[in-house]
């Protein structure tokens, strides 16, 4: 049987695996599904059409799956999806999606989400990210795998942040961020490649040098964005497969960046 505290209020229609733990005074709504091994602390509210995977740990006082903070929302059955093995600390607020934005807010696997983090409607967050305290995402933001969001960083709606990027403390971000880039400031400015993060994740010296070359073609060569994409294509073709895949990731990101890239 699930370890459910006697003061928790769980709708009979909610679907909880038998191994789920629920703390005191937590409230779980009728359209919620929670997978095996997940622990929900005290005073948590989980509502909406929310699916939470296995082996997550939700700490106290969070609001998970509440309706989107969007005036266009008209009661549609939009969703929040949370994957596996995530840590979600105190006072977090995750909203469901909107029909205009695809209908789903999604958090992937193995993410570390610190206190007071906000994931607005239709945000798509990948795997293995770290969000420090008070990092905030507006609606429709996309965050790639292994991104680190430092404390008090905030992201404008519809921005994209590529994999392995590092967003510094108190950064105010209104444009897209290519993969591997380290940035901070208000407004945000690029300050090179997230070399330390790449080393920790097992990137070889050759791969890191390839990423640095790609960064220089985008940020230090004086080329236009279109010229940078052409130069990246040539660099990719001349590189080993292990390096080319990362140059390709940067080139392809430039093709989907819709708000312009941070400079």
KOLKOLNU-479235 format. One record per residue (C-alpha): residue in three letters; x, y, z. Coordinates in steps of 0.05 Angstrom, whole numbers, padded with zeros to 5 digits, always signed. Each point is the difference from the previous one (the first is absolute). Layout:
BEGIN
ALAXYZ ...
//
This chain:
BEGIN
UNK+00000+00000+00000 UNK+00021+00072-00013 UNK+00027+00037+00061 UNK-00053+00054+00000 UNK-00007+00045+00061 UNK-00069+00001+00032 UNK-00006+00075-00011 UNK+00014-00002-00075 UNK-00059+00013-00045 UNK+00002-00043-00062 UNK-00056-00003-00050 UNK-00025-00072-00010 UNK+00010+00008-00075 UNK+00074+00015+00007 UNK+00047-00057-00021 UNK+00058-00012+00047 UNK+00047-00059-00002 UNK-00002-00042+00063 UNK+00071+00022+00019 UNK-00014+00075-00003 UNK+00011+00039+00065 UNK-00044+00060+00016 UNK+00013+00047+00058 UNK-00047+00037+00047 UNK-00051+00050-00026 UNK+00018-00012-00073 UNK-00057+00006-00050 UNK-00003-00041-00064 UNK-00053+00011-00053 UNK-00041-00049-00041 UNK+00040+00002-00065 UNK+00068-00013+00032 UNK+00042-00063-00014 UNK+00064-00014+00041 UNK+00049-00056-00015 UNK+00038-00049+00044 UNK+00048+00023+00054 UNK-00019+00074-00003 UNK-00001+00038+00066 UNK-00046+00060+00010 UNK+00014+00041+00061 UNK-00048+00038+00045 UNK-00043+00058-00021 UNK+00008-00013-00075 UNK-00058+00014-00048 UNK-00001-00043-00063 UNK-00057+00017-00047 UNK-00020+00001-00073 UNK+00013-00054-00051 UNK+00068-00016+00029 UNK+00043-00062-00010 UNK+00061-00011+00044 UNK+00047-00057-00014 UNK+00041-00045+00045 UNK+00049+00015+00057 UNK-00012+00074+00004 UNK+00005+00039+00065 UNK-00045+00060+00008 UNK+00015+00041+00062 UNK-00051+00040+00041 UNK-00041+00060-00021 UNK+00002-00007-00076 UNK-00058+00012-00048 UNK+00003-00051-00056 UNK-00049-00001-00060 UNK-00041+00063+00015 UNK-00034+00034-00058 UNK+00045+00043-00045 UNK+00009+00074+00015 UNK-00027+00018-00069 UNK-00063+00041-00013 UNK-00014-00042-00062 UNK-00009-00063+00041 UNK-00074-00019+00000 UNK-00001-00063+00042 UNK+00029-00047-00053 UNK+00029-00066+00026 UNK+00073+00017-00012 UNK+00056-00040+00033 UNK+00062+00000+00043 UNK+00048-00058-00010 UNK+00058-00014+00048 UNK+00048-00057-00015 UNK+00042-00043+00046 UNK+00051+00012+00055 UNK-00011+00074+00007 UNK+00013+00039+00064 UNK-00049+00058+00009 UNK+00014+00043+00060 UNK-00044+00047+00041 UNK-00049+00052-00026 UNK+00004-00019-00074 UNK-00057+00017-00048 UNK-00010-00041-00063 UNK-00060+00017-00044 UNK-00036-00041-00052 UNK+00003+00019-00074 UNK-00047+00038-00046 UNK-00033-00023-00064 UNK+00035+00057-00036 UNK+00068-00026+00022 UNK-00008-00074-00013 UNK-00039-00018+00062 UNK+00056-00026+00044 UNK+00053+00024+00048 UNK+00055-00052+00006 UNK+00058-00014+00047 UNK+00045-00058-00021 UNK+00042-00047+00043 UNK+00055+00008+00052 UNK-00009+00074+00010 UNK+00019+00038+00064 UNK-00051+00056+00012 UNK+00016+00045+00059 UNK-00048+00042+00041 UNK-00046+00053-00029 UNK+00008-00022-00072 UNK-00057+00017-00048 UNK-00015-00040-00063 UNK-00054+00038-00037 UNK-00049-00029-00050 UNK+00027-00038-00060 UNK+00072-00001+00024 UNK+00040-00060-00024 UNK+00059-00018+00044 UNK+00047-00057-00019 UNK+00042-00047+00043 UNK+00056+00009+00051 UNK-00011+00074+00009 UNK+00014+00040+00063 UNK-00044+00058+00021 UNK+00026+00040+00059 UNK-00045+00038+00047 UNK-00049+00049-00031 UNK+00015-00017-00073 UNK-00062+00020-00039 UNK-00027-00020-00068 UNK-00055+00038-00036 UNK-00047-00037-00047 UNK+00023-00042-00061 UNK+00073-00002+00021 UNK+00042-00060-00024 UNK+00059-00024+00041 UNK+00049-00052-00027 UNK+00034-00057+00037 UNK+00054+00016+00052 UNK-00016+00074+00003 UNK+00017+00035+00065 UNK-00044+00058+00022 UNK+00033+00040+00056 UNK-00038+00035+00056 UNK-00049+00055-00019 UNK+00010-00010-00074 UNK-00063+00014-00040 UNK-00019-00016-00071 UNK-00048+00037-00046 UNK-00057-00038-00033 UNK+00015-00040-00064 UNK+00076-00001+00013 UNK+00041-00063-00013 UNK+00063-00020+00037 UNK+00043-00054-00032 UNK+00030-00060+00034 UNK+00059+00009+00048 UNK-00009+00076+00005 UNK+00014+00035+00065 UNK-00043+00059+00021 UNK+00033+00043+00053 UNK-00031+00029+00064 UNK-00053+00054-00008 UNK+00004-00004-00076 UNK-00059+00031-00038 UNK-00007-00038-00064 UNK-00042+00024-00059 UNK+00033-00036-00058 UNK+00019-00072-00018 UNK+00064-00032+00025 UNK+00038-00049-00044 UNK+00025-00066+00030 UNK+00064+00001+00043 UNK-00001+00076+00011 UNK+00015+00032+00067 UNK-00035+00066+00012 UNK-00022+00049+00053 UNK-00020+00072+00010 UNK-00061+00044-00007 UNK-00009+00002-00058 UNK+00034-00067-00011 UNK+00066-00004-00037 UNK+00040-00061-00023 UNK+00067-00010+00034 UNK+00028-00062-00033 UNK-00011-00076+00004 UNK-00022-00038+00062 UNK+00066-00036+00001 UNK-00002-00023+00072 UNK-00069-00031-00010 UNK+00023-00037-00062 UNK+00061-00028+00036 UNK-00045-00026+00056 UNK-00043-00036-00051 UNK+00058-00035-00033 UNK+00011+00042-00062 UNK+00069-00012-00029 UNK+00050+00056-00014 UNK-00013-00009-00074 UNK-00074+00008+00009 UNK+00007+00062+00045 UNK+00048+00032-00050 UNK-00051-00013-00055 UNK-00054+00034+00040 UNK+00046+00059+00014 UNK+00014+00006-00075 UNK-00075+00000-00014 UNK-00011+00053+00054 UNK+00053+00045-00031 UNK-00033-00006-00069 UNK-00065+00023+00030 UNK+00024+00053+00049 UNK+00071+00022-00018 UNK+00006-00003-00076 UNK-00042+00060-00019 UNK-00043-00044-00044 UNK-00075+00010-00008 UNK-00045-00055+00026 UNK-00009-00030-00070 UNK+00075+00004-00013 UNK+00012-00034+00068 UNK-00045-00058-00019 UNK+00037-00010-00065 UNK+00067+00002+00036 UNK-00025-00049+00052 UNK-00022-00047-00055 UNK+00070+00001-00030 UNK+00032-00011+00069 UNK-00047-00058+00013 UNK+00018-00033-00065 UNK+00074+00005+00015 UNK-00005-00028+00071 UNK+00000-00070+00029 UNK-00069-00030+00014 UNK+00010+00010+00075 UNK+00011+00074-00009 UNK-00047+00010-00059 UNK-00062-00020+00040 UNK+00010+00059+00048 UNK+00014+00050-00055 UNK-00062-00025-00035 UNK-00040+00011+00064 UNK+00022+00073+00001 UNK-00014+00010-00075 UNK-00069-00032+00004 UNK-00018+00042+00061 UNK+00014+00063-00040 UNK-00051-00024-00050 UNK-00056-00005+00052 UNK+00017+00060+00043 UNK-00061+00045-00006 UNK+00018+00059+00045 UNK+00071+00011-00025 UNK+00059-00025+00041 UNK+00031+00033+00061 UNK+00061+00040-00021 
//
